[in-house]
Each structure stands twice: as C-alpha cells, then as structure tokens.
Amino acid sequence: MAFPYLEAVLGFMILMYIFETYLDLRQHAAHKLTTLPKPLLGVVSKEKFDKARAYSLDKSYFHFVHEAFTILMDSMILFFGVLPWFWKRSGDFVLYMGFNAENEILHTLSFLGGVMIWSQITDLPFSLYSTFVIEARHGFNKQTIWLFFRDMLKGICLSILLGPPIVAAIIVIVQRGGPYLAIYLWSFMFVLSIVLMTLYPILIAPLFNKFTPLPEGGLREKIEYLASSLKFPLKKLFVVDGSTRSSHSNAYMYGFFKNKRIVLYDTLLQQCTNDEEIVAVIAHELGHWKLNHTLYSFIAVQVLTFLQFGGYTLVRNSKDLFQSFGFETQPVLIGLIIFQHTVIPLQHLVSFGLNLVSRAFEFQADAFAKNLGYAAPLRAGLVKLQEENLSAMNTDPWYSAYHYSHPPLVERLGALDDSDKKED
C-alpha cells in the first residue's frame, strides 16, 4: 500500500498551524501587558510604549485572520486536488493558444502564470489592508495608492522578464541532469544568486527607490573613518528614499569582495539626529562583516540548498508521491513543489536552528560595536529605533525563540550591560 504523502503533509500543516497559533496567542497576551518590562522602565517613554502596544495588537489581530485564511486555502487546494486540476487546465490553455502542450516548458509557464494571477488576487486585499489601514493608522504608510499599484506592476513585469528563462533552465537541467543532477542544480542556483545579488542593487532596486550619495559632512566623515579603521572596502555610501513608502527605518550593506556599499534609509537620518547613534548602528553592521557572519550565512544557505536538491533527486521519480497528490504525470516544477511540501518538518527545524545562529551573531555584532567604543550610542540608537518603529516592547520568550532572528531589545541591552559588569 502506497504511503499517504498527501494526508501526512496536510496533517503536519494543520499541526504546525495549531502550534504556531498557540505561540501567536502567547505573544498576543504579551502585547496586551500594560506595563513596560523592567529593563525598559525609564528608558522608553510611556507615550511610545502605548503607541507600540496599539500597533502590535493591530498587527496581531490581522495576523490571526491572515493565517487562518492561508491555512484554509492551502489545505483546500491540496485536499480537493486543485493543483492537478489546474495543471490540466494550463495545458488546455497552451493548446488553445496554438502551442504544443507536450512542451513541458510552455506548460509550466502557463501554470505559473495562472498561479501568479491567483496569488495576486488573493494577496491583494490583505496587502491593501495592511498598508492603507494598519500602517496608515499608526503613521507609517507614506505611499499613495498609485505608487502601491505601480510597484506591484513593476514586480509582475520583473517576474515575467526573469521567470521564464530561469524556469526553462531548471527544467532542462532536471531532464538532462542524470546522476549529477543535484550538483548541476546547485551550481545553477549558485551562479544565479551571485548574478542577481550583483544586478539587484544596480538595475532592480533603482526601479523602486532613489539612491543618492550621502552628502558631505560630519556623518559621512565618521562612517568613512570607521570603515577605513576596520579596512572595510567602502566604495559607495548611499541614502535611499524609504520615506516615499514608509517611515520605518533601516540600514544595510551589500557587495562582493572590494566593492562594498552601505545604504542608510532617509528615515534613519531623520529619526537619529545624533550622528554617533547612526555610526554605532553602522559599527554593528560592520561587525557582521568583520566577524564573517555574512560569509558563514551564505555558506550555510548554499549547503542547505545542495542538500535540498539532493533530497529532491531521491524522490523526483516516485510515482507514488505524484499520485498521492493527484498527478498522473511527473512534471519537474510539480515535483519541486511537492518535495517542498514533504520536507516542511525539516524546514521548520532548520529555520529554528538558523534563527538561533542569527541571534548569536546579533549579540556578537553588538559586542563588536561596544568594543570599538560605541556602547552608549549603540544603546541609545537601539532604543531610538525600537521607539520610532513602534516595535513590540513585551515579547513572549517562546514566541521570540521560535520566530525572531534578532533578539528583543531587552535581551540586547541586557547583554551589553552584562559585558559591562564582567569588565568591572
């Protein structure tokens, strides 16, 4: 008797939904607390705490509805065999357009086109409500409805432009890969990731945001001095107009080898009027580079990608697996989709492990900035970012451990204080 793959996948999806909803309820209860955690008393203002609490509760209620809709829709799609039905209909569409439905690439692109339309339709109400109701209610949304739809249209156009050649390449590799398929797939995805990471800041990101050099002045000089002292090969220092869409703030760095760039959100410059606080945040980011966190994370992703492709090669010819999900044929893309569903348990474990590593990296980067003499401005900068972004002040430890890749503010400040005590 064939193994009931579909039933097992559905059962695990529902169990994980129940477990994660339990964690969400714990976090929701934390959001409802009307007092600050002790370490933040006298550090975060009551006004900011009340605003952050209201914002977190609104997002929490919205999250419950969104997740309930998602699990219901995904379960129905699998249980009622919508995927094999839609695969057949997409083949009919290829025939209707006068092409050969036996061409798996054309059939797959037709299928993906329909999936993209469906996902846009089902996601749109939630995106609109999140952006123009919740984010707007709490003062974050800055974009117009025209800008929202223009961004969405640009994203669709990019998918239409980049998707077909990538999908076609994957199908050809799987069809001709033979015993070394996992190596070929991983090599292709490795090269593709390098190319996209190189082209994204140059060609894609400017389609959505405007990047301008940070003006000459004290802040620029301090950042350049810090980068030089750490031998960080800084080539460009940009400000991005994040305020055209949201008042949330951020900073990040990117680039390969000797061509590194740092990007500051204009909202960060508006919120942190003290240059030392911004430099301290940059010192934290440079800590990730100096301690090789970025390299380790990249290597980990590549190893996991290779292992996933290796697992896929073991099951891609399993008729029982495809038939369990209602497919009589074994298309490449469908095989990848089904495989992703069957390894969901492992993906959750891996995600949890990566979060633990990421949290450790964050503590190390904070300690790195502190050792450079930025302890006080880093504390102030972290508190400022927490306040201005209305991030959750009270967090449930179970929820935080499972979901957060960055430690909560209380833990980060506590770690900085502990290191001070050890030094004393």
Steps between C-alpha positions, in 0.01 A plus 500: 500500500641839396602742772233774548727795425216747448329412828832522685574844355152629581522361853832667567385831350201503735710396802750777429216750459364399842846522659584837344156636588569400860825699485313791339251495788786512750649797315159667477471472879842663530385786276206557734724564802455861607841546661849510355746223584722611790817552293316755285347702785637852476659413165195493272238771538146410605364672188714288268416184694125563467536563126716189452251292699206617286695438180603150610144408596364618166760296313430202722125501430572534128750213517240265653257566215767475229642174631155342539418591140835368376479159670139457387580587139820290485328200657206518261732531199682182599202302629271567203771444239506856368865473396458204258175653369673832435796324339262341251319829435832677438580234240164565336587870487827425322305302239244779470781746425617274219810356667604146584382402848757218501769767527557494875658846509197667338263293716688602814507869408125488437451339841720758673323786325167381640650451845641854492160646407330298776755602764473866403120486533501320836786704651381841382226560764741415781778716355265794457360469851845462656640800313211745483324414826741364761820672385314822423313496834831496686671760286733277297350483154617782273419358158202582284271239352653582161852429627379174658358368173794633301739300721279194463498536122879537492532183708273310260700625200826390660352156565389474137845611382718291730276201575474320163876460430564385859212250493604374156859451616390302809277272291778431248750429779264253669418327172867459406672502837545128545683373810657841566172688498536638855841646415372658177194650668704638787761644263232672296333649807837607641592688183147644478514628859836669435370661181178623664684629808729693266227637273233570765655816650605627158199425278206380710501699826518838316172410328329534837712748696733792444857459627706815552850541649507600865582874502841616613516583868571368844294182472661396174846567636434293813366202302789513254748522786340200673504297177863594435608407854349152451641471146145469368518563120224763490444623144157663522299655783136553404179640645182330374164677492319249721273781620311495170339175614540468875642677804660177621880535514789272420860475378683225316817418308558287192755422231771248420872505569644852467177665387300555820216747539306629799141623469324718759127558493415870499259422783795380710671837451179678599445291813859482629609862511811400698767393249667275756187286524499445123872422498444252783232323293744488207769363734261218587447425130872509432542260788305243301750547216810498718388187686415326168133460592393588145737240355391230747133569425560483125687169534222358720237592241705336224543180701129484579413566135724216388349264757150595385585424138659174611178405677297598196702268274408208728125546458455670162424169326264371769167423333338442840594852611350667191191279502438576867459865402280411200755516215522229235806658336818622670574861394821654631343804662224296664764264637683793659176636649400162642849441638490836679172397663639164613807650670307767692586332836872524424462858375348605832787341692759660273331840528503474878869408496586790267314739729708383796820560304377839378420610855849400612643703211300805608639483853852465360453799268371708793807400703723590205352851481533535877867404487555779247375745762140535380324342799307810609394620152413143400267468799345836415471409131336165573248667730432774244439247221275296729296808587477650152407169337251425781649153539351269762634581846363190677580170334413145596821293540361198312375713211826693488715185501298345217445800272759771563828506308594810705487499881242730663623838621489391866740214430739714295519771763540234768789340312675837468450564872627152591819555304549829687464320834748231396753766406451674836 
